[in-house]
């Protein structure tokens, strides 16, 4: 049976699984630009894919994307729902980040996290720009 958590940015949901807590910490780390926190949530052989845009592997490559050169500052991320089943956590939400070229990335996302021993082994991010 799938387990779902809502109100994730406020960390009010005490029924979060260990995997969902890892995702919560990962998102918090990204919003703060806290490399150590983000990296602590990942396996050494982590992979991140945005289908059609990029695929990276390993913590070193992932670390470079925490503060991407195309953006200014840290993103605002609102996670609206997390669902977990069989070691896979799916998170939905919205992201907003200022681009260095003067515009903004405003998008909805659906992230699929494949977990291993409480850490993120693979992340597949589906993004839909909305502005």
N, C-alpha and C positions, 0 to 999 in steps of 0.2 A: 504494500500500500504506500502511495506517495505521501510525503510529509510536506506541508506548505507552511511558510512563514510570511507574515506581512509586517508593515511598519518597521522595516529593517534598518533604516538610517538612524532611528532613535534608539535602537537596541533595547526596545521595550519587551520584545517577545522572549520570554524566558524558556520557551519550548524549543529553541533552536538546537539542532543537532550539532555535534562537533564539526562536521563538514560545513554546515551553514554558518557556524561561528567563524570558521576560517575564511569563508567568502566575505563575511561582514568585516573582518579585520583587513582583508585584502583591499576592499573598497575604501575603507577609512584611510589606509596607507596611501592609496593612489590620490585621494583628495588632499592629503597633507604633503604629498611628495616625499613620504617617508620610505626611502629605498629599503632600509633594513627590515621594516615591517612587511612590506610587500614581498620581498625575497624570502622572508621566513615562512611565508605561506605556500611556497613553491617547492616541488621536487627538483633535484639537480638536473634532471633530463626534461624539464618542462618544455612544452610546445605551446605556441600561441598562433592561431590562424584567424584571419579575417578573410573568408572566401572571396577570391577575386582580387584581393588587395595585397596581402602579405602573409608570410609564414616564417616564424622564427623558432629557433630551438636553443635551449640552454639558458641558465640564469644570467650569464653575461649579456647575451643579446636582449633578454627580457629587461634587464636593468636599464639599458639604453632607451627603452620605450616608456619608462615611467615618467620621464620628462622629455617628451618628444620635441625635437628642434622646430617643428612646424607650429608649436603652440606657445603661448605666454602663460606663466603661472600654473595653477593647478585646476583641474576640472571640478565641476560640481556634478555629483552623481547622485541620483535618487533611485534607489532600488525599491520597486513597488511590489515585487513578489518573488519568492524563492520556493522551488519545489524540488524535492529530492527523492530519488529512488535508485536502488542498487548501485550506490557509489557515484551517481551522477547528480549534480545540482544544476538546475536551470534557474537563472536569475533574469528578471525583466526589469526595465526601468528607463530612465532618461539621463542623458549626459549633455553638459554644456561646457564648452571650453573656448577661450579666446585664441584666435589664430594670429600668428605674427604678421600676416598680410593685412590685418585690420578687421577681418570678419570674425564670425563665430561659427563653431561647429555646434549645432543643436540637433540632437538625434535621439531616437528611441533605440533601445538595444535589447537583444535576447542573447545572453551568454550561457554557453553550455560548458560546465566545469566537470572534467573527469578527475576524480579524486583517488589518491593512493595514500593510505595511512594518515588521513587527516590533512593532506596537502594537495595542492593543485598540480596534477600531472599534465593535463592538456586543457586548453581553453580555446573554444571556438566562439568567436564573436560575430553576431549578425547585427549590422547597423543599418538604420533607415533614417537618413537626414530628413528633418521636418521643417527646416527653415534655411 
